[in-house]
Amino acid sequence: MQDVPIHFKSLVEIGDLVRRRVLSSVQVTQTLLQRIETLDSHFMSYVHVCADRALSQAQAADADLDRGIWRGPLHGVPLAVKDLCQTTFAPTTAGTTIHADFIAPHSATVVDRLETAGAVMLGKLTMTEGAYTSHHPKIPAPLNPWSAAHWVGSSSTGSGVATAAGLTYGAIGSDTGGSIRFPSATCGLTGIKPTWGRVSRHGVFALADSLDHVGPMARSAADCAAMLQAIAGWDAQDATSIDAPVPDYLAETGRGIRDLRIGIDRSYALSGIDAQVAGAVEQAVAALEALGARIVDVTFPDYQDLVASWISMCAVETAIAHEATYPARAAEYGPDLVQLIEEGRRTTGLQATRGLHLRLKFTEALATMFRRIDCMIVPTMPVPLPSLVKMGEYGEDPGVLNSILRFTAPFDFAGNPTITLPNGIDQAGMPLSMQLVGPRLGEAVLVRAGHAYQTVTDWHCRHPAIG
């Protein structure tokens, strides 16, 4: 079998090759910078490329190895971050035009932690406006490298495109209703939405503070484990971060899953969805069972009313996040984000409190369900990857967003961790995807199960046909 080109190798493999001096960090970084220069005028995944700084970091990483200093599996590996992570070395726009020239006085904790772990920072990645559903009208949307005619997800669009196109080995995304999981699904990637509070949000532009999660997107469970290892943990600058020990996630991937209890509610996970999506999940269940996992039937808590409240609940918090610039600079906003903020400003205290009570009830019921299992399996989306034409039709149907959020928003409300995994190719040649969901702080189980699944399947090794 032909060797995988440098730009499509896994993060963990590149880190090992750099550590063993088979490749230098400078060589790897130059390869990706050249690829960005050649391809990204088409894909539009980067909003800022920090070429000189990245090469300087790569030189420093190689020099450290010369002195016997190795900072871990990210040492010398080129990565990139979604452009809502504040940085002192490049503007942080959060997908807006209002913040086009904003240079933060400090970098986000996740950026500092990646760089402390030895990562080379290639730049900042394009995203939807304010991390909501649509790109600002004046900012070009990234194109899906699997097919420019298909949806690339939202809102971590550049993170998904750059990783899938071989323009970075991994990226930071954020997830409020599915924004790590949708681009991971549409681009054939693996992504982790951690437990809320497991990764610091200090220095990360908010969409909705109580729903926002920050996590890694990469090519495999092991790659995501390596990134999560670097960014997880308590942060004194984020009062909502969790003060709990951080496991060795990469080591966890080698433990196997014999007797792991994996739950499934077939009524929730498989009914009323596309047959291709359901079939891929059923095949994944069989693969996990063959690896020694125990499949357990569970009953998922009532979720429909909670999901239906996601827009209004998100909207209230978004209105708060934008108080400094909205409505004072409303004319500079795109229409979809304006609509969300206006809904938040109209939402009454009674409406918001009803949503909060639904959230509390659901979160407790979900925690009760997890007492019987170690993780559960669900699709990422109820349908195969939609074309842009189909997404345009969906935009006219107010019920479609709730349908798409069916398998994502409940776990933003509850704060439970998920890992998104490619699990097939649909009839149009586009990636299919599923999630494993864990109890709070259950990321170690998720990377174990995700890695085990990826040892017996090769969906995560498929790449778009772009060379």
C-alpha positions as a Markdown table, in Angstrom:
| # | Residue | x | y | z |
|---|---|---|---|---|
| 1 | Met | 0.0 | 0.0 | 0.0 |
| 2 | Gln | 1.3 | 3.4 | -0.9 |
| 3 | Asp | 2.7 | 5.4 | 2.0 |
| 4 | Val | 0.5 | 8.2 | 3.3 |
| 5 | Pro | 1.9 | 11.6 | 2.3 |
| 6 | Ile | 3.3 | 13.8 | 5.1 |
| 7 | His | 0.3 | 16.2 | 5.2 |
| 8 | Phe | -2.2 | 13.3 | 5.7 |
| 9 | Lys | -0.3 | 11.5 | 8.4 |
| 10 | Ser | -1.8 | 11.4 | 11.9 |
| 11 | Leu | -0.8 | 13.9 | 14.5 |
| 12 | Val | 0.6 | 11.2 | 16.7 |
| 13 | Glu | 2.7 | 9.7 | 13.9 |
| 14 | Ile | 4.1 | 13.1 | 12.9 |
| 15 | Gly | 5.0 | 13.8 | 16.5 |
| 16 | Asp | 6.8 | 10.5 | 16.8 |
| 17 | Leu | 8.7 | 11.1 | 13.5 |
| 18 | Val | 9.8 | 14.5 | 14.8 |
| 19 | Arg | 10.8 | 13.1 | 18.2 |
| 20 | Arg | 12.9 | 10.4 | 16.5 |
| 21 | Arg | 14.4 | 13.0 | 14.1 |
| 22 | Val | 13.1 | 11.1 | 11.1 |
| 23 | Leu | 11.6 | 14.4 | 10.1 |
| 24 | Ser | 12.3 | 17.9 | 11.5 |
| 25 | Ser | 9.6 | 20.2 | 12.7 |
| 26 | Val | 10.9 | 22.8 | 10.2 |
| 27 | Gln | 10.5 | 20.3 | 7.4 |
| 28 | Val | 6.9 | 19.4 | 8.4 |
| 29 | Thr | 5.9 | 23.0 | 9.0 |
| 30 | Gln | 7.3 | 24.1 | 5.7 |
| 31 | Thr | 5.4 | 21.3 | 4.0 |
| 32 | Leu | 2.1 | 22.5 | 5.5 |
| 33 | Leu | 2.8 | 26.2 | 4.9 |
| 34 | Gln | 3.5 | 25.5 | 1.3 |
| 35 | Arg | 0.3 | 23.5 | 1.0 |
| 36 | Ile | -1.7 | 26.3 | 2.6 |
| 37 | Glu | -0.3 | 28.7 | 0.2 |
| 38 | Thr | -1.1 | 26.4 | -2.8 |
| 39 | Leu | -4.6 | 25.3 | -1.7 |
| 40 | Asp | -6.2 | 27.6 | 0.8 |
| 41 | Ser | -7.1 | 30.3 | -1.7 |
| 42 | His | -9.7 | 27.7 | -2.8 |
| 43 | Phe | -10.7 | 26.2 | 0.6 |
| 44 | Met | -10.6 | 29.4 | 2.6 |
| 45 | Ser | -10.0 | 27.7 | 5.9 |
| 46 | Tyr | -7.6 | 30.2 | 7.3 |
| 47 | Val | -8.4 | 33.7 | 8.2 |
| 48 | His | -4.8 | 34.4 | 9.4 |
| 49 | Val | -1.6 | 32.4 | 8.6 |
| 50 | Cys | 1.3 | 33.1 | 10.9 |
| 51 | Ala | 4.0 | 31.6 | 8.7 |
| 52 | Asp | 7.1 | 33.4 | 10.1 |
| 53 | Arg | 6.1 | 32.8 | 13.6 |
| 54 | Ala | 5.3 | 29.1 | 12.9 |
| 55 | Leu | 8.7 | 28.6 | 11.3 |
| 56 | Ser | 10.4 | 30.2 | 14.3 |
| 57 | Gln | 8.5 | 27.9 | 16.7 |
| 58 | Ala | 9.5 | 24.9 | 14.5 |
| 59 | Gln | 13.1 | 25.9 | 14.7 |
| 60 | Ala | 12.8 | 26.2 | 18.5 |
| 61 | Ala | 11.2 | 22.8 | 18.7 |
| 62 | Asp | 14.1 | 21.2 | 16.7 |
| 63 | Ala | 16.6 | 23.0 | 18.9 |
| 64 | Asp | 14.9 | 21.7 | 22.0 |
| 65 | Leu | 15.2 | 18.1 | 20.7 |
| 66 | Asp | 18.9 | 18.8 | 20.0 |
| 67 | Arg | 19.3 | 19.6 | 23.7 |
| 68 | Gly | 17.3 | 16.5 | 24.8 |
| 69 | Ile | 14.1 | 18.4 | 25.6 |
| 70 | Trp | 10.9 | 16.7 | 24.5 |
| 71 | Arg | 7.6 | 18.3 | 25.5 |
| 72 | Gly | 5.3 | 15.5 | 24.6 |
| 73 | Pro | 3.4 | 14.1 | 21.6 |
| 74 | Leu | 2.6 | 17.6 | 20.3 |
| 75 | His | 6.2 | 18.7 | 20.2 |
| 76 | Gly | 7.0 | 20.3 | 16.9 |
| 77 | Val | 3.6 | 19.4 | 15.4 |
| 78 | Pro | 1.8 | 22.1 | 13.4 |
| 79 | Leu | -1.7 | 22.9 | 14.7 |
| 80 | Ala | -4.2 | 25.7 | 14.3 |
| 81 | Val | -7.0 | 27.3 | 16.3 |
| 82 | Lys | -10.5 | 28.5 | 15.6 |
| 83 | Asp | -10.6 | 32.3 | 15.4 |
| 84 | Leu | -12.5 | 32.8 | 18.6 |
| 85 | Cys | -9.4 | 31.8 | 20.6 |
| 86 | Gln | -7.7 | 35.1 | 21.6 |
| 87 | Thr | -4.1 | 35.5 | 20.5 |
| 88 | Thr | -1.5 | 38.2 | 21.1 |
| 89 | Phe | 0.2 | 37.4 | 17.7 |
| 90 | Ala | -2.8 | 37.7 | 15.3 |
| 91 | Pro | -6.3 | 39.4 | 15.3 |
| 92 | Thr | -9.2 | 37.5 | 16.9 |
| 93 | Thr | -12.3 | 38.2 | 14.8 |
| 94 | Ala | -14.7 | 35.6 | 16.0 |
| 95 | Gly | -16.0 | 35.5 | 12.5 |
| 96 | Thr | -17.1 | 39.1 | 12.6 |
| 97 | Thr | -16.1 | 42.3 | 10.8 |
| 98 | Ile | -16.5 | 44.3 | 14.0 |
| 99 | His | -13.5 | 42.6 | 15.6 |
| 100 | Ala | -11.4 | 42.5 | 12.4 |
| 101 | Asp | -8.5 | 44.4 | 14.0 |
| 102 | Phe | -8.8 | 43.2 | 17.6 |
| 103 | Ile | -5.4 | 42.1 | 19.1 |
| 104 | Ala | -6.0 | 40.5 | 22.5 |
| 105 | Pro | -3.8 | 41.5 | 25.5 |
| 106 | His | -3.3 | 37.8 | 26.3 |
| 107 | Ser | -3.8 | 34.6 | 24.5 |
| 108 | Ala | -6.5 | 32.1 | 25.4 |
| 109 | Thr | -5.5 | 29.4 | 27.9 |
| 110 | Val | -6.0 | 26.7 | 25.2 |
| 111 | Val | -3.5 | 28.5 | 22.9 |
| 112 | Asp | -0.9 | 28.9 | 25.7 |
| 113 | Arg | -1.3 | 25.2 | 26.7 |
| 114 | Leu | -0.8 | 24.0 | 23.1 |
| 115 | Glu | 2.3 | 26.1 | 22.7 |
| 116 | Thr | 3.6 | 25.0 | 26.1 |
| 117 | Ala | 3.2 | 21.4 | 24.9 |
| 118 | Gly | 5.5 | 22.2 | 22.0 |
| 119 | Ala | 2.9 | 22.7 | 19.2 |
| 120 | Val | 3.7 | 24.9 | 16.3 |
| 121 | Met | 0.9 | 27.4 | 15.7 |
| 122 | Leu | 0.1 | 27.8 | 12.0 |
| 123 | Gly | -2.7 | 30.4 | 12.4 |
| 124 | Lys | -6.3 | 31.2 | 13.0 |
| 125 | Leu | -9.2 | 29.3 | 11.3 |
| 126 | Thr | -12.3 | 30.7 | 9.7 |
| 127 | Met | -15.6 | 30.3 | 11.5 |
| 128 | Thr | -19.2 | 31.4 | 11.3 |
| 129 | Glu | -20.1 | 34.8 | 12.6 |
| 130 | Gly | -20.0 | 34.8 | 16.4 |
| 131 | Ala | -19.9 | 30.9 | 16.3 |
| 132 | Tyr | -23.6 | 30.8 | 15.3 |
| 133 | Thr | -24.9 | 29.1 | 12.1 |
| 134 | Ser | -23.9 | 31.3 | 9.2 |
| 135 | His | -20.8 | 33.1 | 8.0 |
| 136 | His | -20.8 | 36.9 | 7.9 |
| 137 | Pro | -21.9 | 38.0 | 4.4 |
| 138 | Lys | -18.5 | 39.7 | 3.9 |
| 139 | Ile | -16.4 | 36.7 | 4.9 |
| 140 | Pro | -16.0 | 33.8 | 2.4 |
| 141 | Ala | -17.2 | 30.4 | 3.8 |
| 142 | Pro | -14.8 | 27.5 | 3.7 |
| 143 | Leu | -15.4 | 24.8 | 1.2 |
| 144 | Asn | -15.8 | 21.1 | 2.1 |
| 145 | Pro | -12.7 | 19.3 | 0.7 |
| 146 | Trp | -14.8 | 16.2 | 0.1 |
| 147 | Ser | -17.2 | 18.1 | -2.1 |
| 148 | Ala | -17.5 | 21.9 | -2.5 |
| 149 | Ala | -21.2 | 21.2 | -3.2 |
| 150 | His | -21.9 | 19.9 | 0.3 |
| 151 | Trp | -22.4 | 21.4 | 3.7 |
| 152 | Val | -19.3 | 21.9 | 5.8 |
| 153 | Gly | -21.2 | 22.2 | 9.1 |
| 154 | Ser | -21.0 | 25.0 | 11.5 |
| 155 | Ser | -19.4 | 26.8 | 13.3 |
| 156 | Ser | -15.9 | 25.4 | 13.4 |
| 157 | Thr | -15.9 | 25.3 | 9.6 |
| 158 | Gly | -12.2 | 26.3 | 9.1 |
| 159 | Ser | -11.1 | 23.8 | 11.7 |
| 160 | Gly | -12.9 | 21.0 | 9.9 |
| 161 | Val | -11.8 | 22.0 | 6.4 |
| 162 | Ala | -8.1 | 22.7 | 7.3 |
| 163 | Thr | -7.7 | 19.3 | 9.1 |
| 164 | Ala | -9.5 | 17.3 | 6.4 |
| 165 | Ala | -7.5 | 19.0 | 3.6 |
| 166 | Gly | -4.1 | 18.3 | 5.1 |
| 167 | Leu | -3.5 | 22.0 | 6.1 |
| 168 | Thr | -3.0 | 21.2 | 9.8 |
| 169 | Tyr | -2.7 | 18.0 | 11.8 |
| 170 | Gly | -5.4 | 19.1 | 14.2 |
| 171 | Ala | -7.4 | 22.1 | 15.3 |
| 172 | Ile | -9.3 | 23.6 | 18.2 |
| 173 | Gly | -13.0 | 24.0 | 17.7 |
| 174 | Ser | -15.9 | 25.0 | 19.9 |
| 175 | Asp | -19.3 | 23.5 | 20.4 |
| 176 | Thr | -22.5 | 25.2 | 21.7 |
| 177 | Gly | -25.1 | 23.1 | 19.8 |
| 178 | Gly | -22.9 | 20.8 | 17.7 |
| 179 | Ser | -20.1 | 23.0 | 16.3 |
| 180 | Ile | -17.2 | 20.5 | 16.9 |
| 181 | Arg | -19.4 | 17.6 | 15.9 |
| 182 | Phe | -21.0 | 18.9 | 12.7 |
| 183 | Pro | -17.7 | 19.9 | 10.9 |
| 184 | Ser | -16.1 | 16.7 | 12.2 |
| 185 | Ala | -18.9 | 14.7 | 10.7 |
| 186 | Thr | -19.0 | 16.5 | 7.4 |
| 187 | Cys | -15.2 | 16.4 | 6.9 |
| 188 | Gly | -14.6 | 12.8 | 8.0 |
| 189 | Leu | -12.8 | 13.7 | 11.2 |
| 190 | Thr | -12.7 | 12.7 | 14.8 |
| 191 | Gly | -13.6 | 15.4 | 17.4 |
| 192 | Ile | -14.1 | 15.6 | 21.1 |
| 193 | Lys | -16.6 | 17.8 | 22.8 |
| 194 | Pro | -15.3 | 17.6 | 26.4 |
| 195 | Thr | -17.2 | 17.8 | 29.6 |
| 196 | Trp | -18.3 | 21.4 | 30.2 |
| 197 | Gly | -15.5 | 22.9 | 32.3 |
| 198 | Arg | -12.9 | 20.2 | 31.5 |
| 199 | Val | -11.2 | 22.7 | 29.1 |
| 200 | Ser | -10.8 | 26.3 | 30.0 |
| 201 | Arg | -12.8 | 28.9 | 28.1 |
| 202 | His | -10.6 | 31.8 | 29.3 |
| 203 | Gly | -9.9 | 34.0 | 26.3 |
| 204 | Val | -12.5 | 32.3 | 24.1 |
| 205 | Phe | -15.2 | 34.5 | 22.5 |
| 206 | Ala | -18.6 | 33.4 | 23.8 |
| 207 | Leu | -21.7 | 32.4 | 21.9 |
| 208 | Ala | -23.5 | 31.2 | 25.0 |
| 209 | Asp | -21.3 | 30.8 | 28.1 |
| 210 | Ser | -23.2 | 28.0 | 29.8 |
| 211 | Leu | -23.4 | 25.9 | 26.6 |
| 212 | Asp | -20.0 | 26.6 | 25.1 |
| 213 | His | -17.4 | 23.8 | 25.0 |
| 214 | Val | -13.8 | 23.9 | 23.6 |
| 215 | Gly | -12.2 | 20.8 | 22.3 |
| 216 | Pro | -9.9 | 19.2 | 19.7 |
| 217 | Met | -10.7 | 18.1 | 16.1 |
| 218 | Ala | -8.2 | 15.8 | 14.4 |
| 219 | Arg | -7.9 | 12.6 | 12.3 |
| 220 | Ser | -8.2 | 9.9 | 15.0 |
| 221 | Ala | -9.2 | 9.2 | 18.6 |
| 222 | Ala | -5.5 | 9.0 | 19.5 |
| 223 | Asp | -4.8 | 12.4 | 17.9 |
| 224 | Cys | -7.6 | 14.0 | 19.8 |
| 225 | Ala | -6.5 | 12.3 | 23.0 |
| 226 | Ala | -3.0 | 13.9 | 22.6 |
| 227 | Met | -4.5 | 17.3 | 22.1 |
| 228 | Leu | -7.0 | 17.0 | 25.0 |
| 229 | Gln | -4.1 | 15.9 | 27.2 |
| 230 | Ala | -2.4 | 19.3 | 26.6 |
| 231 | Ile | -5.5 | 21.6 | 27.0 |
| 232 | Ala | -7.6 | 19.9 | 29.7 |
| 233 | Gly | -7.4 | 20.8 | 33.4 |
| 234 | Trp | -8.3 | 23.5 | 35.9 |
| 235 | Asp | -7.5 | 27.1 | 35.1 |
| 236 | Ala | -7.5 | 29.8 | 37.8 |
| 237 | Gln | -8.5 | 32.3 | 35.1 |
| 238 | Asp | -11.8 | 30.4 | 34.4 |
| 239 | Ala | -14.0 | 30.1 | 37.4 |
| 240 | Thr | -16.1 | 27.4 | 35.7 |
| 241 | Ser | -13.2 | 25.1 | 34.9 |
| 242 | Ile | -13.2 | 21.8 | 36.8 |
| 243 | Asp | -10.5 | 21.1 | 39.4 |
| 244 | Ala | -10.1 | 17.4 | 38.8 |
| 245 | Pro | -7.0 | 15.2 | 37.8 |
| 246 | Val | -6.5 | 14.9 | 34.1 |
| 247 | Pro | -5.9 | 11.3 | 33.0 |
| 248 | Asp | -3.3 | 10.2 | 30.5 |
| 249 | Tyr | -5.7 | 10.2 | 27.6 |
| 250 | Leu | -3.2 | 8.9 | 25.1 |
| 251 | Ala | -2.3 | 6.0 | 27.4 |
| 252 | Glu | -6.0 | 5.2 | 27.8 |
| 253 | Thr | -6.3 | 4.4 | 24.1 |
| 254 | Gly | -4.3 | 1.2 | 24.6 |
| 255 | Arg | -6.6 | -0.3 | 27.3 |
| 256 | Gly | -9.2 | -2.0 | 25.0 |
| 257 | Ile | -12.9 | -2.2 | 25.7 |
| 258 | Arg | -13.6 | -5.8 | 26.9 |
| 259 | Asp | -16.7 | -5.7 | 29.1 |
| 260 | Leu | -17.2 | -2.0 | 28.6 |
| 261 | Arg | -20.9 | -1.3 | 28.8 |
| 262 | Ile | -22.1 | 0.6 | 25.8 |
| 263 | Gly | -25.7 | 1.7 | 25.9 |
| 264 | Ile | -28.1 | 2.3 | 23.0 |
| 265 | Asp | -31.7 | 3.4 | 22.9 |
| 266 | Arg | -32.7 | 2.3 | 19.5 |
| 267 | Ser | -35.9 | 4.4 | 19.6 |
| 268 | Tyr | -33.9 | 7.6 | 20.2 |
| 269 | Ala | -30.8 | 6.7 | 18.1 |
| 270 | Leu | -32.3 | 4.8 | 15.1 |
| 271 | Ser | -35.9 | 5.7 | 14.6 |
| 272 | Gly | -37.0 | 8.4 | 12.2 |
| 273 | Ile | -33.5 | 8.8 | 10.6 |
| 274 | Asp | -32.0 | 8.0 | 7.2 |
| 275 | Ala | -31.4 | 4.3 | 6.6 |
| 276 | Gln | -27.8 | 4.8 | 5.7 |
| 277 | Val | -27.1 | 6.6 | 9.0 |
| 278 | Ala | -28.9 | 3.9 | 10.9 |
| 279 | Gly | -27.2 | 1.1 | 9.1 |
| 280 | Ala | -23.7 | 2.6 | 9.8 |
| 281 | Val | -24.5 | 2.8 | 13.5 |
| 282 | Glu | -25.8 | -0.7 | 13.6 |
| 283 | Gln | -22.5 | -1.9 | 12.0 |
| 284 | Ala | -20.5 | 0.1 | 14.5 |
| 285 | Val | -22.5 | -1.5 | 17.4 |
| 286 | Ala | -21.6 | -5.0 | 15.9 |
| 287 | Ala | -17.9 | -4.0 | 15.6 |
| 288 | Leu | -17.8 | -2.7 | 19.2 |
| 289 | Glu | -19.5 | -5.9 | 20.5 |
| 290 | Ala | -17.0 | -8.0 | 18.6 |
| 291 | Leu | -14.2 | -6.1 | 20.4 |
| 292 | Gly | -15.6 | -7.3 | 23.7 |
| 293 | Ala | -18.0 | -4.5 | 24.7 |
| 294 | Arg | -21.3 | -5.3 | 26.2 |
| 295 | Ile | -24.3 | -3.7 | 24.5 |
| 296 | Val | -26.9 | -2.5 | 26.9 |
| 297 | Asp | -30.4 | -1.4 | 26.1 |
| 298 | Val | -31.2 | 1.9 | 27.8 |
| 299 | Thr | -34.0 | 4.5 | 27.8 |
| 300 | Phe | -32.9 | 8.0 | 26.8 |
| 301 | Pro | -34.6 | 10.8 | 28.8 |
| 302 | Asp | -37.3 | 13.0 | 27.2 |
| 303 | Tyr | -35.4 | 15.5 | 25.2 |
| 304 | Gln | -37.8 | 17.0 | 22.6 |
| 305 | Asp | -38.9 | 20.1 | 24.5 |
| 306 | Leu | -35.4 | 20.7 | 25.7 |
| 307 | Val | -34.0 | 20.7 | 22.1 |
| 308 | Ala | -36.9 | 22.9 | 21.0 |
| 309 | Ser | -35.7 | 25.4 | 23.7 |
| 310 | Trp | -32.1 | 25.5 | 22.4 |
| 311 | Ile | -32.5 | 28.5 | 20.2 |
| 312 | Ser | -34.2 | 30.7 | 22.8 |
| 313 | Met | -31.8 | 29.6 | 25.5 |
| 314 | Cys | -28.7 | 30.2 | 23.3 |
| 315 | Ala | -30.2 | 33.5 | 22.2 |
| 316 | Val | -30.5 | 35.0 | 25.7 |
| 317 | Glu | -26.8 | 34.3 | 26.4 |
| 318 | Thr | -25.8 | 35.5 | 23.0 |
| 319 | Ala | -27.5 | 38.8 | 23.5 |
| 320 | Ile | -25.5 | 39.2 | 26.7 |
| 321 | Ala | -22.3 | 38.3 | 25.0 |
| 322 | His | -22.8 | 41.0 | 22.4 |
| 323 | Glu | -24.1 | 43.8 | 24.7 |
| 324 | Ala | -20.9 | 45.9 | 24.0 |
| 325 | Thr | -21.5 | 46.0 | 20.3 |
| 326 | Tyr | -25.2 | 45.3 | 19.8 |
| 327 | Pro | -27.4 | 47.2 | 19.1 |
| 328 | Ala | -24.9 | 50.1 | 18.9 |
| 329 | Arg | -23.2 | 48.5 | 15.8 |
| 330 | Ala | -26.1 | 46.4 | 14.6 |
| 331 | Ala | -25.6 | 47.4 | 10.9 |
| 332 | Glu | -22.3 | 45.6 | 10.9 |
| 333 | Tyr | -23.8 | 42.3 | 11.9 |
| 334 | Gly | -25.0 | 39.6 | 9.5 |
| 335 | Pro | -28.7 | 38.8 | 9.4 |
| 336 | Asp | -28.7 | 35.4 | 11.1 |
| 337 | Leu | -26.8 | 36.5 | 14.2 |
| 338 | Val | -29.0 | 39.6 | 14.3 |
| 339 | Gln | -32.1 | 37.4 | 14.4 |
| 340 | Leu | -30.6 | 35.3 | 17.2 |
| 341 | Ile | -29.7 | 38.3 | 19.3 |
| 342 | Glu | -33.1 | 39.9 | 18.8 |
| 343 | Glu | -34.8 | 36.7 | 19.9 |
| 344 | Gly | -32.7 | 36.7 | 23.0 |
| 345 | Arg | -33.6 | 40.3 | 23.7 |
| 346 | Arg | -37.3 | 39.4 | 23.4 |
| 347 | Thr | -37.2 | 36.3 | 25.5 |
| 348 | Thr | -38.8 | 36.8 | 28.9 |
| 349 | Gly | -37.5 | 35.7 | 32.2 |
| 350 | Leu | -40.4 | 33.2 | 32.5 |
| 351 | Gln | -39.4 | 31.6 | 29.1 |
| 352 | Ala | -35.8 | 31.4 | 30.0 |
| 353 | Thr | -36.5 | 29.9 | 33.4 |
| 354 | Arg | -38.8 | 27.2 | 31.9 |
| 355 | Gly | -35.9 | 26.2 | 29.7 |
| 356 | Leu | -33.5 | 26.2 | 32.7 |
| 357 | His | -35.9 | 23.8 | 34.5 |
| 358 | Leu | -36.1 | 21.5 | 31.5 |
| 359 | Arg | -32.3 | 21.5 | 31.4 |
| 360 | Leu | -31.9 | 20.6 | 35.1 |
| 361 | Lys | -34.5 | 17.8 | 34.9 |
| 362 | Phe | -32.9 | 16.3 | 31.7 |
| 363 | Thr | -29.3 | 16.6 | 33.1 |
| 364 | Glu | -30.3 | 14.6 | 36.3 |
| 365 | Ala | -32.1 | 12.0 | 34.2 |
| 366 | Leu | -29.1 | 11.5 | 31.9 |
| 367 | Ala | -26.8 | 11.1 | 34.9 |
| 368 | Thr | -29.1 | 8.5 | 36.3 |
| 369 | Met | -29.0 | 6.6 | 32.9 |
| 370 | Phe | -25.2 | 6.6 | 33.0 |
| 371 | Arg | -25.1 | 4.7 | 36.3 |
| 372 | Arg | -25.8 | 1.6 | 34.2 |
| 373 | Ile | -23.4 | 2.2 | 31.3 |
| 374 | Asp | -19.9 | 3.5 | 30.6 |
| 375 | Cys | -20.9 | 5.3 | 27.3 |
| 376 | Met | -23.7 | 5.3 | 24.8 |
| 377 | Ile | -23.8 | 5.3 | 21.0 |
| 378 | Val | -25.9 | 7.7 | 18.8 |
| 379 | Pro | -25.5 | 9.2 | 15.3 |
| 380 | Thr | -24.1 | 12.7 | 14.9 |
| 381 | Met | -26.8 | 13.7 | 12.4 |
| 382 | Pro | -30.1 | 12.1 | 11.4 |
| 383 | Val | -29.4 | 12.4 | 7.7 |
| 384 | Pro | -26.3 | 11.9 | 5.4 |
| 385 | Leu | -24.3 | 15.0 | 4.7 |
| 386 | Pro | -26.6 | 17.5 | 3.0 |
| 387 | Ser | -25.8 | 19.3 | -0.2 |
| 388 | Leu | -25.7 | 23.1 | -0.1 |
| 389 | Val | -28.9 | 23.1 | -2.1 |
| 390 | Lys | -30.6 | 20.9 | 0.4 |
| 391 | Met | -29.3 | 23.1 | 3.3 |
| 392 | Gly | -30.8 | 26.1 | 1.5 |
| 393 | Glu | -34.2 | 24.2 | 1.5 |
| 394 | Tyr | -33.7 | 23.3 | 5.1 |
| 395 | Gly | -33.3 | 27.0 | 5.9 |
| 396 | Glu | -36.9 | 27.6 | 5.0 |
| 397 | Asp | -38.2 | 25.0 | 7.5 |
| 398 | Pro | -38.1 | 26.1 | 11.1 |
| 399 | Gly | -38.3 | 22.5 | 12.3 |
| 400 | Val | -35.1 | 21.3 | 10.6 |
| 401 | Leu | -32.7 | 22.9 | 13.0 |
| 402 | Asn | -34.4 | 21.0 | 15.9 |
| 403 | Ser | -34.0 | 17.8 | 13.8 |
| 404 | Ile | -30.3 | 18.4 | 13.2 |
| 405 | Leu | -29.8 | 19.3 | 16.9 |
| 406 | Arg | -31.5 | 16.0 | 18.1 |
| 407 | Phe | -28.2 | 14.2 | 18.7 |
| 408 | Thr | -26.0 | 17.1 | 19.6 |
| 409 | Ala | -27.8 | 19.8 | 21.7 |
| 410 | Pro | -28.8 | 17.5 | 24.6 |
| 411 | Phe | -25.2 | 17.0 | 25.5 |
| 412 | Asp | -24.4 | 20.7 | 25.4 |
| 413 | Phe | -27.2 | 21.3 | 27.8 |
| 414 | Ala | -26.1 | 18.5 | 30.1 |
| 415 | Gly | -22.3 | 19.2 | 29.6 |
| 416 | Asn | -21.6 | 15.5 | 28.9 |
| 417 | Pro | -18.5 | 14.6 | 26.8 |
| 418 | Thr | -18.8 | 13.1 | 23.3 |
| 419 | Ile | -16.4 | 11.8 | 20.7 |
| 420 | Thr | -17.4 | 12.0 | 17.0 |
| 421 | Leu | -16.1 | 9.2 | 14.8 |
| 422 | Pro | -16.4 | 8.6 | 11.1 |
| 423 | Asn | -18.3 | 5.3 | 10.6 |
| 424 | Gly | -19.0 | 5.0 | 6.9 |
| 425 | Ile | -19.3 | 6.5 | 3.4 |
| 426 | Asp | -22.8 | 7.3 | 2.0 |
| 427 | Gln | -24.1 | 6.6 | -1.5 |
| 428 | Ala | -22.8 | 10.0 | -2.6 |
| 429 | Gly | -19.3 | 9.2 | -1.5 |
| 430 | Met | -19.5 | 11.5 | 1.6 |
| 431 | Pro | -18.5 | 10.6 | 5.2 |
| 432 | Leu | -21.0 | 9.2 | 7.7 |
| 433 | Ser | -20.5 | 9.8 | 11.4 |
| 434 | Met | -21.5 | 8.7 | 14.9 |
| 435 | Gln | -20.9 | 9.7 | 18.5 |
| 436 | Leu | -20.0 | 8.0 | 21.6 |
| 437 | Val | -21.3 | 9.9 | 24.7 |
| 438 | Gly | -19.9 | 9.5 | 28.2 |
| 439 | Pro | -20.8 | 10.5 | 31.7 |
| 440 | Arg | -19.3 | 13.8 | 33.1 |
| 441 | Leu | -15.5 | 13.6 | 33.0 |
| 442 | Gly | -15.8 | 10.4 | 31.0 |
| 443 | Glu | -13.4 | 11.4 | 28.2 |
| 444 | Ala | -10.9 | 8.6 | 29.0 |
| 445 | Val | -13.6 | 6.0 | 28.3 |
| 446 | Leu | -14.5 | 7.7 | 25.0 |
| 447 | Val | -11.0 | 7.8 | 23.7 |
| 448 | Arg | -10.6 | 4.1 | 24.7 |
| 449 | Ala | -13.7 | 3.1 | 22.8 |
| 450 | Gly | -13.1 | 5.4 | 19.9 |
| 451 | His | -9.5 | 4.1 | 19.4 |
| 452 | Ala | -10.6 | 0.5 | 19.7 |
| 453 | Tyr | -13.2 | 1.1 | 17.0 |
| 454 | Gln | -10.6 | 2.7 | 14.8 |
| 455 | Thr | -8.2 | -0.3 | 15.2 |
| 456 | Val | -10.8 | -2.5 | 13.3 |
| 457 | Thr | -12.1 | 0.1 | 10.8 |
| 458 | Asp | -10.4 | 2.5 | 8.4 |
| 459 | Trp | -13.0 | 5.2 | 8.0 |
| 460 | His | -10.8 | 7.7 | 9.8 |
| 461 | Cys | -8.0 | 6.9 | 7.4 |
| 462 | Arg | -10.0 | 8.0 | 4.3 |
| 463 | His | -9.1 | 11.4 | 2.9 |
| 464 | Pro | -10.7 | 13.7 | 0.3 |
| 465 | Ala | -9.2 | 13.2 | -3.2 |
| 466 | Ile | -7.2 | 16.4 | -3.3 |
| 467 | Gly | -3.7 | 15.0 | -3.3 |
